[in-house]
């Protein structure tokens, strides 16, 4: 494959692991998007499906204070998802995992939105020493998606809150139209990987860090039958339109970039991934925005020529990360010089999930709503491969 080849429809190029191009130069991620558009139709069909789902949530939660959990970070997708649940007449409990790195903008957005919408906000935390030590362990492990501990803690927190409240529906803002699908090599990790990296590179315990074992996953999904709802897949969704609605109705503020509402995530996206691993996740997210009509291909190509973040902000973030994680500058430079690794260098459940994915795909549709998110992600990645 020509290493310079780039999709003729989006901006995914040959440097993205697993990419393939058809005879017209269109990548397999675009083909996956088209298949997902068929699976998640908009218009009358989409509205009927959404109405049926909302009615089901209301009916099953009629005797409870809340009928759903909404994962909430103050970012665009989660804020609009929370806004939409209220417009649909649902009674959500907003749940946040505070990893200690949220920006002031995100915190203000969370409190402003929940106050304006009259929605309860429940925040879970971990011991900062334990959590930051785990983040530091991922840096020493030379693991690309160094913010994995946050992702895993968020998911575990949402299921924990749902179990505590006896709620069967977790609603999240993740959606295929504006997010795209990251290659496994850029983003995959699971609890087994986390344990391996913690044992090898961690120094503190992780007793207070929310986690979800494979047995927990099975219990939540198949015994408790807690559904993971991708609400934005049911509606026409534009990030730019959503931000304007949020700004106008909730006095919400934008934070300048994809997932930049969190300082550590911003550091990983804008510095660590491109500088150490040669990974620019904007190729995936910009491509999704192109397909969705939120960005032109020329705009995306031009933006990819620019650094993800202003150099002076990058330096401030680096200084903040070094200080907060208790690193020296020499240790930080040593981390940057370590050879890059991937999830394949550590223990994981990836092969097990790959094996299960096609089996679960053949289950009756009524059972598919409880398919574990990890397996759904692998199914989509297999389709894009």
URTAQUI-V318324 format. One record per run of one state. SS is the DSSP state (a for helix, b for strand, c for the rest). FROM is the first residue (numbers start at 1). TO is the last residue. If there is no record, write none. Layout:
ss: (SS,SS)
from: (FROM,FROM)
to: (TO,TO)
//
This chain:
ss: (c,b,c,b,c,b,c,b,a,c,a,c,b,c,a,c,b,c,b,c,a,c,b,c,a,c,b,c,a,c,b,c,a,c,a,c,a,c,a,c,b,a,c,a,c,b,a,c,a,c,a,c,a,c,a,c,b,c,a,c,a,c,a,c,a,c)
from: (1,6,7,13,14,21,22,27,28,40,43,61,68,72,76,88,92,99,102,103,104,118,121,126,128,141,143,144,148,166,169,173,176,180,184,188,191,202,214,224,227,231,235,239,251,262,263,278,282,293,297,305,311,325,329,338,341,342,343,346,350,362,365,369,373,385)
to: (5,6,12,13,20,21,26,27,39,42,60,67,71,75,87,91,98,101,102,103,117,120,125,127,140,142,143,147,165,168,172,175,179,183,187,190,201,213,223,226,230,234,238,250,261,262,277,281,292,296,304,310,324,328,337,340,341,342,345,349,361,364,368,372,384,385)
//
